[in-house]
Amino acid sequence: MKFLCVPCDSPMTLQTVGPPEGGSLSIVYSCPECGYEMAMLTNAYETQMVQSLGVRIGPATTAAAPGTSGARCPFTAMIPGSEEARPVPASEPPPVRWTAAAEARLEKVPEFVRPMARTGIERFARDKGAPEVDETILDAARDFFGM
């Protein structure tokens, strides 16, 4: 995927990448022809989804293609096996218990996204030091992920 400047029909180049704050990532692109800038902001849920899927975003090689800025992919740290990827712990994360009320609320999530929602909520609970997913954790996770 490329971002194109509509008036110039030129590929935009990566200018800045804002660090993930609260899980969100901001990326600014600009047109080399006219200087027009545009920004992309991912919410925490989108950032986590890309991370959990192991989707490769960016150029297939580290060498810059002709006519590009040579900037590195802002998602490199999310790509398993890349040189800048964060180390993945070898051990399984500790299991997180779910209350009956939390399980009932999870059942309302569409079936095709339920496994990803469960994984994200459990990771959120672990990050918060909670050994159990209850309705309070579900509410906090909903607010955090912007849902």
QUIJO-V959837 format. One record per helix or strand of 2 or more residues. SS is the DSSP state (H for helix, E for strand). FROM is the first residue (numbers start at 0). LEN is the number of residues. If there is no record, write none. Layout:
SS,FROM,LEN + SS,FROM,LEN
//
This chain:
E,3,2 + E,9,12 + E,23,8 + E,36,6 + H,43,10 + H,75,3 + E,96,2 + H,99,7 + H,110,17 + E,131,2 + H,134,11
//
